[in-house]
Structures are given as structure tokens and as C-alpha cells.
């Protein structure tokens, strides 16, 4: 039956190719490329968002046919393109195509369709082709499953349905859930720094081209600087430029001077720059050693709890499980990580770090820090095609650690890089983590992630009662140090309920500190300022999950409140883009999504909340788009009585939405921002998939 289905799919693909050849004469098409490595096909005189790529007559009749097929496949969507590409690549590899032959084919197509600059095509394909060949040779997944993994939104969830798995929880009953309890105001506190997404670039060059069209600019290789072109400032740039070494040094020195009383540092990954086409293992290890040494010298004696980012791997995002040995083994990275992290971690954790870059350590009496490797949930990690079932048994190990902590009466802070609610995290992995966290909600007192570069959070909801949603946990997502794609550099300070009887070890408040990059480049010296305190800026009674949920609901109807949050989201950047209705809805829903691709909390919390609530964004701007997303959702939102809507005054914001006047704050008025609203792109896998797709179309044309 499976063979017959594959044959039918093959016939359908062939029919689509023939239809495409007929269609090309009727309506010429131009392929356009967006900033997110996606293709847009515009008919004739249709408007496009970016400059068209003129295909032209480059390769005679067969070349035109291939290009027409490529355009038609793109027009039919990424899924059909992916299916055709994957089938052809599988066939070629299994017929004996070498890594070099696959790389040459993909590079030709990348350049032909101008997916990226030639140097990026050469570098990315050279890095990824060996993995593509290896994985295709070692997987029995069908094209449907592979494309479902790569493009879940377009190709459905077949991969997740066929590769569903569940981490078993201990039979011991869950302790009774205690009412939310805010720490006492006068209780001792721990002071923790979260440092994330430094992306330091040793090759940053002041005065180089800052707007170069590559995934990373501000380097000597970024192109010729002409009059009127934007150039790299001494402290960084808002475009596609990472942090110069001077910026990271200044950041760390400022933190050490301003916060000499730190109890610990949560270091949540992404050390390498975004030059994903030009990376080597040696360069990655050099930056790991460089950053570790800077932290050691600046914060001697301060405990540091690191987590591994997706950019630490070469190629980017590529984290093979420990069962993969030889040249694709992760030992080149994990062994060095274990060596560098040994400055802060006990020797008995070295084996776990070398196995999968996760560990568990006792920070204070009754307080444990557990670091997880979230790269095992990254949907851009091709190695999950070989085994996505709890890679390296990490979540099984996490359950064991939390069970021991619960038995010992310990609280646990969990650190990682990729937030589990982001769509980049595989939904099955994210769901399992959510269920683990719910089981141990009385033990896990804090969750800390990075990766997104924005100043935000993610909420988790208990679904055990089919008619009610109860917020039970909040994950803090730290802003980035790098200004890559428009935010100001920043770091986060947490105040945690400290060592005393009945401590909760939960976050009492947090401050975000930032520097005005535009002013620093203009004046020559960075000035770091406390941008805001969470409780004061948002007038929150506490930082409990229910308080954060209430904040999201209030931001839906309070323009000043949302404006303050959005300003903090970009850390007051002079180039933050405007946020329209769709942007506002997307950001608010992101804060409610602790479980990846789960729309229920957004539907429940916001689905009908905007009806009849006029404002400058208009009526029902969230209620209507969400209709149908979660048709079967019949939940209601449950908040504790002490912060229910009936018992809490309406949130009132100062006109500026800024922090307390008792603290220094960013006061520069940003100029009108550009119209782009895209998040910082994480290039790499998307480019490879598109090249695979267009390569398949080209191959069809050559055989017709």
C-alpha cells in the first residue's frame, strides 16, 4: 500500500510539472526573495515586496523549462516543492551521488536563482551537504514525513503524528497544588544576572559597510563603502551586524561595576556571530574560549550556569545525538564545553556535559540549577530526522532530577537557550516538557531562556480540567546583548526570593538594563541605564503566572500599556519598527504560548476580549482573526481571586510608559521607524531547504 501511495504521489508530481510547462506561456512569473529566505511568486504586473529577480534566458530552452517548473512549484507552495526535492535528492544519494556532487548541484541552483550572494551559497552548501548526504543515507523517512518536519505549517503534522512519544512520569502522586504565594517584601533576595545572545564578532570592523545584503555585515568583507552608505559604528549597528568585542567588554565591565553583589549568572548561549556560511569548528571554539575568559576575568568567584545555544554548532543548529560517532560526532564541541564550563561546574557533571550538554548542580541549600540542551527540540536540527524521540534521553533525565529534587524538598531553576513555546521548538518535545513542568510545578520555581533576542516571557497553562485553563508557570526570555536587527543591547537582572524559612525561590522582580546604541556611536561612550523594573513599569502586584496573564489581557485593551511593553521589547531602540494590529496580536499571543504551536491560551485569553473595545487599533482586531483557530476549545481562564478582574483596579500607565523616576531611564525620542516588522532571521536551514527545492525543479527540467 505504501509503495502504491508513493507511486501516486510521483505521478501527481509529474502531472504538476507538465501543467507548469503549459502555464509558463500564459503568465510569465518573477521569483522574488524576502528577508526570511521565503519565495514570493508575482504574476505579470503584480506588486512584489522586494526587487524582482529577473530569470531571463540563461540556459536555452531546457533552462527556460527548468526555471518555469521551478516557478510553478514555488507557486504551488513550499510543500510540493519540498516533496519533489526530497524525493529526487533521496534517489540521487541512494544511487551513489557523492557529497561533492550534491554540493555542486545545490550551489549551482543557489546561485542560479540568486537565493543568496555567491559566497553565501558556496559556504552554506559546503557546510551542510555532508550532513544532508549522511542523513538521507541513514533515514527511512518518506518525503512526506521529511517535509512535514521541515514545513509543518504547509505540509501538516505527519511527522509529529508518526513520531509521537511520551516521557513516562513517576507513579508517585503529584503534591497538592498550593495557592500562588508572593514572597514577602522584606525577605532576603538573591540577585541573578542573565546574559544571553552575545553573538560577539571578532571580525567586526568600524567604518565597514553596515547594510550589505548578507546575513552578517560590518566586516571588511561586507563590500565597498560608498558615499551615503551606512557604516559600522564603534559600538555596533542596528542592522545585520553583531556585537564588536569592544561592546561585549564594555557590557561586562559595566555590569561588574554596577552590580558587584551578584549571587550568580545565568548564561543562556549563542556566542558565535551570524556568519553561518563562513564558520569553522576552530573559530567556534575560539569564540567559546574568548567569551568564557572574559566572564571569568570580569566576575571572579561568581557562580555561572551556562546553557548551549544553537549557534555554537558548526554547521549552525546541527546537534547530532550521542549515538552518532566519527566525523559528525558532537565531541569536538562538547569536550571543549565541558572543559570551559568546569570553571563553574563540579567534576561529577562533566560526563553529562560531554554526552549531551546538560547538567544539574546545587546552587544554594534547597536551590538547584538544571541546564537543558534545547537544541534537541530545534526544528532546524536535521539530526532529529534520525531520532526525534527524546534525543539522548534528556527529558527522561530531567524527570529523574526533578523527582530527586522534590523528594529532597529542593526548588529548581531551569535554564536553556530556545524557549519551548517558540514555533522553532518541535511541538512533541515542547508538549512533553510542558507536562513535566506541570507535574513538578511545586518544585520548579523559575525558567530562563534566550534565543529570540527580544525582551519577553512565555506562560504555561494547566489543562487538567477540560473546561478551565490555569496559568501555572512563566518562562523569562532575556533580551540579547547583540543589536542584530534593530534592538538596543541589553541584559537582565532578577531578584529572587532568597534564603529564609519558607522561601519560594521565585522571581520577585526583574530589571532590564540597556544602552542607547545610536547615542553611544554618536557620543563615543556607551551610557548604560535601567530601562524599567517589571513590577513598577507594568503596575503588577507580583510576578506570579496569573499576574503575567492578567498583564497580557490588559495590554489587549490598554494602548499605553502595550506601547510601554513594545518599547521595552526593543529596549527603546531608535529603529524599532511600527507595530500594527497583526503585530500586536502576534506579540501578545507569543507571551501566552509556553507550549509550541498551541493556540488555545491565546483563543481563551484574547479571543473575545477585544470585542466592543474601541481604540486606535480598532474594534475586534484580535477576536476575529482567532475565530476558527481553536474551534474545539471550550476552556475558560481561571485566575486567583486576589488578582481577578473584579478585584484589581484597571492598570493605569504614565503617558510615557517609562519606569519610575527614581531611576535613570532612556530619554531619547526615537525617529519614525522603518516599516519592517520581521523578527531577527536565523538563516541556515531555510536556505538549504529552498536550494533543495529549486534543485529538484531544475532536475525535472533537464529530464523533460
N, C-alpha and C positions, 0 to 999 in steps of 0.2 A: 504493500500500500504506500509506504514512504517513497519507494522508487517511482511509483506511478505519479505521486504528487510532485516529485522533483521534475519529472518529465513534463507534466502540465505546466509547471512554473517556467520551465525552459521554453516551451512553445509560446507561452504568453509573452515572455521577454522578446522572442524573435518577432512576434507579431507587432509588438511595440516599436521595434527597430524599423520594420517595414513601414509602419504608419508614420514614423518620424521622417523617413526619407520623402514620403509624399507631402508631408506638411511643410517642408522647408521652402518649397517653391511658392507656396501661398502666402507665407508670412515670415519674412526674414527676422531673425532674432539676434539680439546682442547679449552677451554674458557680462554681467557686472558683478563686482566684488565688493562686499561690505567689510566693515572693520572687524566683524566677528567670523571671518572665514566662511561666510554663507554666500550662496549664489542667488541672484535675482535674475529672472528672465523677463525682459520687456519686449512686447510685441511692437514692431514698427516704430511709431512715434510715441509710444507710451513713455511717461516720465519715469526716470530712474533716480535713485538717491545718490548715486556716485557716478563718476565718469565711466562711460561705456568702454568696454574693451573690444576694439574692432578686430573681428576674426580674420576677414579677408581671405584671399585665395593664396594660401601658403603652401599647399601640397597637392595641387592639381585636383582632379575630380574625386579621387579617393579621399583626399584630405578634406574637401568640402563635405563629402558624405559623412565622414567621421565627426566633423565639427557639428553638422546638423543633428546627427544622432546624439552627440553629447548635449546639445542644447535641448533636444526633445526630452532626453532623460532627466535633465535638470528641471524642465518644466513640469514633468510628472512627479517631481518630489524626490527628496533625498532617499526615501525608502527604496524605490525602484532602482535608482542609481546604485545604491549600496548593494542590493541583491545581485544585480548584474556584475558589479565589480568584484564582489566577494567570490561568486561562482567562478569567474574567469581566473582570478588570482589563485584560488584553490587548485583549479585544473592545471595551470601553468606550473605551480610549485610542485604538485604531485607528479607532473610529467618530467620533473628534473631541472626546472629553471633554477639557476644559481642566485645567490644573494646579489651578485653584481648585475646579473641580467634584470632582475626585478627592480633594483635600484635605478638602473639606466632607464628602463621603461617609465618608471614613475617620475623620474627627474625630467625626462623629455616632456611628459604631459603637464607637469607643474609649470614648466617654462612656456610651453605652447599656449596654455590657457591663462598665462600671467597670474597664476594664483598668488604668487609672491615674487619678490625680486629674485633673480637667478641665484644669487649667493645663498639666500634662504632656502630655495628649492634644493640646491646641492647639499647644503648642510643637514637639513631636516631629514631628507630621504636617506642620506648616507648613515645617519644615526639610527633610523627606525627600520630600515629594510632588513637587517639581520634578524630582528625580533619578529617581524611580520612572517618571514620565511619559517623561522623556528616554530612559531605558534601555529601556523597553518599546518605544518607537518605533524604537530603533536595534539591537535584537537580533532574531535569527530563531530563538532557542532555543524549544523546546517547553515546555509546563508541566512535563512530566516532568523535563526537564533542569534547569529553574529550581528545582524543588522538591528535586531531588537535590542541587543546590548548597546550598540553604538548610538542608535536613534530611537529611543523608547517613545518619544513624543510622536514620531512619524510612523514607526513600524510596529507599535503595540508592545505588549509586555510578554511576548512568548518566552523570551529568555528567563525572565523572573518566574513565570509560571512553571517552566520546565526545570528550573534550578532553584526552586524554593527550598528553604531549610530552616530549621528552628533549633536554637540553643536551648537545651534542657535546663530547667531551673531546679534547685533542690526541693525535695518534698517538704522540708520544714516550712510551716505556715509563715506567712508574712506577718510581722508585728502589726498591731492595730495602728492605723494612721492617726497621728496626733494633730490637733488643730494647728494652723500656722501660728508661729510664735516669733514675734520680732525681738531681737536682743535688746537688753536694757541699754538706755542711752549712756549710762556712766560705766558700763562694763569695759574691762581691758580689751584692747583691739590688737590684731596683727596687721601689719602694713605690708602688702604684697605688690610688686611691680609685675605687669605683664608687658613683655616686649615681643613684638610679632612682625613678621614680614619685613625684615630689614632690607633684603634684596640689595646688598651692597655691591657696587660695580667698581672693581679696581681699575677698569679701563675708562672710566668717566673722564671726559676732557672738557675743561672750562673753555667756552668760546666755540665749541663744535656745534654742528647742526643739530638742533633740538627737535625739528619737525621733518623727519627724513623718510617717512613712509615704511620703515622697517618695524619689526616687533619691538626693537630697542634702539634708541638713538643716543645722542650726547656722547659720541665716541669719535675718535679720529677717522674711523672708517664709515661714518654716517653720511658722508658726501660733502660736496663743496659748499662752503658758506658764501652766499651772495647777498648783495645789499637788500635790506628789508626782510631777510630771513631771520627766523627766531633762533637764538643761540643759547647754549647751556650756561646758566649762571653758576657762581662758585658754590652754591649750596643745593643745587638740584633744579629740576624743571617740572612743570605740571604736565607735560606731555608724556610720551612713551620713553621716559628716562628714569633710571633707578637712582638709588642714593649714592652719591660720591662717598669715598671713605671719610672725607672731612665732615660730612653730615652725620655719619654714624658716630664718629669720635666725639663730636660736639654734643650729640644726643646723650651719650653715655656719661660724659663729663658733667653735663647739666643735671642729669638725674642724681649722680653721686653727690653733687653739691647741695641740691635742693632737698634730697631725701636721704640723709645719712642714717636714718633709723629704719631702713628696710629690714624686714624679717625674712624675706625670701623673694625669689624671682621666678616667674612662670615664663618660660622662653618657648614660644609656640611655633617656631620653624619658619621656613622659606628664607634661606640665607643667600642663595645664589641669584644673580640678575636674570632678566628675561631674555637673554641671548640664546634661546633654545636651539638655534641652528648652528651654533658655534661653540658648543660645550664639549669639554673633555672630562674624564674622571679626575685627572690630575688637577685641573682648575677647580672643580667642585670641592675636592679635598683641601686645596689651598685656602679657599674661602671659608670652609668649615674651621680650619685651624686659625685663620686670621681672626674671625669673629669670636671664637672661643677665647683666644688670647686677650682680645680687647676687653671682654667681660671679666675675665679672671683678674686682669690688672686693675680694672676700674672698681670692682666690687670684691675685694679680698675678704674671704671669710663669710660671705653671704651665700646661703644655700641657693642653688639654681636647679630648677626642674625643667629639663628640655623635652621637647617633642619634635618629631621629624616632619618636615614639610615636603610637599610633592616636588619642589624644585631641587631638592638635594640629590635626586636621582639623575643619572645620565644614561639614556635619554630621559627627559622630564616625564614625570608621572609613572615611570616604569619600575615597579617593585615586584620582583618575582618572589614566589613563596620559597621557603627553605628547601623544598623538595627539588628545586631546580639547581643543579650544580654546574661546574665548568665555567665557561666564559660569561654566562648570563647570571651567575650567582650574585647575590647582593653582598657577599662577604667583603668585596672591595670597599663598600660604604659602611656596612655595619661594624666591621672590625675597627675602622678608624673612629666611628661614632662612639663605640664602646670605650676606646682609648681616651677620647676627648671628654666624654661625659664622666669618666672615672674621677675627675677632679671633684665631683659633687656626689656621685652615687656610690653606695657601698659595693665592695667587690663581689658580693653574692648576687648582684643583679647583672653582672657582665654577661653571663650566659644567655639570659633573656634578651638583652640588647643585641647580642651577636646573632641570635636566632630570628628576631622579628622587630627589634627597635621598640620594645615596650618594657615597662618595669613598674615596681611598686616599692615605695620607701616610707618609713615612718618619719614624719617631719617634726611633730611635737607629740608629747604624750597624749594619746587619744586622737591624733590627727595624722592621717596617711595621705600621701600624694600618689596617684596612679596615672602614669602616662601611657596613652594608647597610640598605636600607629594607624591613623585613619586613612592612610594611603591604600589600605586593604578594602576600602569602600569606594575608592575613586573610580568613576565610570570611564575615565580616560586611561586607566591602567589595563593594558591589553592582557596582562598575565592572568587576569581574572577569567579570561576565556578558557584557560586550562583548568582552573579550580576556583570557583567563587564561594564554595561552601566553607564559611568561617576560615579563611586562609590562616594557616599556621595556628589554628585553634585559639586565636587571640581572644575572642569573646567568651569562649569556654573558660579560658584562663581568668578573664575579668570576673566572671561569676564566682570562681573559686576565691579570688582575692576579696570580693565584696562579702562573700559568705563568712570568711575568716574575720573580716573587719567587723561585721555585725555581731558575731559571736564574742569578739573582744570588746565590744562597746565603743569602737572607733568611728570617727567621722572620716569621710574620704573626699578629697578634691580631685577631680579628673581633668587632666589636660590633654589636648590633642591639637591637630592642625586644622583639618577640614571639618567645619560644623556639620553634624549629622543631618540637619534639616535642609541643607543646600541640595538642589537637584543633581549636583555632581556626585553626591553620595548615593550608592546603589540602594534602592528602596528596601530590598530584603535585608541588607545589613543594617540599615537605619532602623527598620522595624524591630529587629532583634535587640538592638541597643536600647531602643525605647522601652521594650518590655523588661529588659534587665534593670534599667534605671527605675522603672515604676516599682518593680519588686523590692528594690533596695532604696526607695526614696527616703527612708528614715536614716539611712547611712550616708548617702551621697549628699554632701552639703554645698557643693559648688562644681560648676562645669565651665571650662575656659578653652576657647578656640580662637583661631585667626583666619587666615586664607582669603577672606572676602575683601580685605583692605578697608572696609567701612566700619563706622562706629555704630554697632547694633547689638541685637540679642536674639535668642530663639526660645520659644516657650514649648513645654511638653504638657500633654493632657492625658488624664486618666479616662479610659473608655470602658472601664469595667461595668459601669451602669449603662445599659444600652440607650437610655434616654437622657443622659447627662454627660457633660464634659467638665472635668475638674482640672484646673492648672495645678501641676504638682512639682514642676522644676523649671528653672530658667538657665539657659547657657549664655554666657557672656562672650561676645565676639569682638575681639580687640581691633582697634584701628591699626593701620600699618605705619611703620617708620618711613618706608619709601613713598615718595609723592607720585608714583607711577599712575598716570592717567587721572590727574586733577586734585586729589585730596592733599591737604597740608600734612606734613609729617606729624606723628603723634605717638603717645604711649599712654598706658592706663595704670592708675594706682587704685588698688582695692583696700578697703578697710573691713577686716573680717573679725567677727565675734571671737574674742581671744581666750586665753587660758584662765578659766574660772569654773567653779562648780556649775553644772547645768548649761555649759556653753553649747551653742548650736554650731559653731564654726561656720556660720553662713555669712554672706556678704552683707554688711551693714550699709555701705555706701561706696561709690567709686567716683573718682575724678579723672577726667581726660585732660591731658596737657598737650599743647600744640605750639608750633611756631608758624608765623606768617611767612611763607616761603618767598612771596613777592617782595615783602618788605626787607627780608634778610638779604636777598640778592641786590636790592636797591641800596641798602644802607651798609652792607658789608659784614654785619654781625647779626647772628640769629638772636631773637628775643623770645624765650620760652615763657608761655603764660598758661595759667589754669583756665581752660576754656569753660568748663562747667562742672558742677557737682550734680550727680544724678538726682538725688532727693530734692535739692533746692531748685534745680532748673525745671523739674517736672512736677514739683509740689507733691511728692509721693510720701505717704505715711511710713512706708518701709519698702524694702526691695524684695518682698515675697513674690512668688509667682502670680498670685492674684493681683498684687499691686501693678505688676508689669502688664498683665492682661487688661486691667482697667485703663492703664495708660494708652494702650493701643486703641481701645474703644473711644476714649476721649479724643485722641488725635484724629479720629474719623470725622468729628464734627467741630473741632476747635482749630481754626486756621492758625492762630498764633502758636498754639502748642505744636502743631505739626511743623510749622515753619522753623521753630526752635530745634526740633528733633532733626529736621533735614539739614539745617545749618551745621549742627553737630556731626551729622552723618559724614559730611565732607570736611569737618573741622574748620569751618569758616573760610574755606578756600576761595580765593579771588576768582576762580574759574569753574566753580561748581555749576553744572547745567541747570536749567529750569526744570521744575517737576510738575508735569501736567496731571490730569485726572488718572490716567492709566499708571503713571509713575507712582503716584501717591498710593493707589490701591495695591500695586505690586510690593512696595516697601512695607506697608502695614501688614500685608499677608505674610511676607517673609518673616516678620517678627513672631508670628503665630505658628511657625512651621518647624517644630523640633523634629518631626518625622518627615523624611524626604517624600516629596510629591503627595503629601496628604493635605487635601483641600478642606476637610471637614471643619477644623477650627476656624478657618477664615470664613467659611459659609455661616457657621454658627455665630461667631462673634461679630461679623461685619455684614453678613448677607442682607439683613433688613434694617440695619442700623441707620442708614442714610436716607431712608425714605421720608420725604417731607421735611428734610433738614436743609433749608436753603443756605447758601454761602457762595463765595466767589468761585467755587469749583462746581456749582450747580447741584440740582437735586438728584438723588438716587444713583450717583455715579459709581458706587460700588455695588449696590443692591442688584441692579440689572445685569451687569456683566457676570455676576456669580450665579445667576439663576441657571440651573441645569448642571453645574459643575458637581454638585453633590446632591443629586435628586433624592437619593435614598437616606439622606441624613435627617434624622428626627431628633437630634440632640438638643438640649438646652444648656446654656452655660451656667455653671454653679460657682459663685464666689462666696467667701465667708461673709457673715453678717457684718463684721466690723468694717468691711470696705465695699459693701454692696452699693449699688447706685442710689438706693434710697437713703443711705446713711452717710454718704461722703459729699461734701459741698462740691459744686461744679468747679473744675480746675480753672484757675484764673492765671493768666500769664502776663508778665510785663510786656510792654509793647515790643521791646527788642528781643524777648525770649532769651535773654542772656542770664548768666549766673549772678550770684549775689555780689553786691557792690563792695563787700568786704574783701573780695579777692581781685587780683589783676585779671583782666579779660582782654580778648581780642577786640579791638575797636575799629579796625579799618573797614571801610564800606566797600564791598566787592563791586566791581563794574558789572554791567549786564553780561551774564554768562553765555556760552555758546549753546546751540540748540541740541547738541547730542545728549542723550540720556543713557548711553550704554555703560555697562559696568566694565571694569578693567578686564580686558580679554586675557585669557590664559591660553596662548597659542600652542600648537603642537599637534595633538591627536586629530583635531578637526581638520587641519591641513592634510594630514596623511590620508584620512578617510576620503576627502574630496579628491585628492590625487588618484586614489584607488578607483574612485567612481569614474572620473573622466578618462582614466587609462582604459577602463573596460569599454567605454563608449568608443574610444579610438580604435581599440582592437576589433570591435564589431565592424567598424567601417572598413578596416583593412581586409576583412574576410568577405565583404559583400561584393 
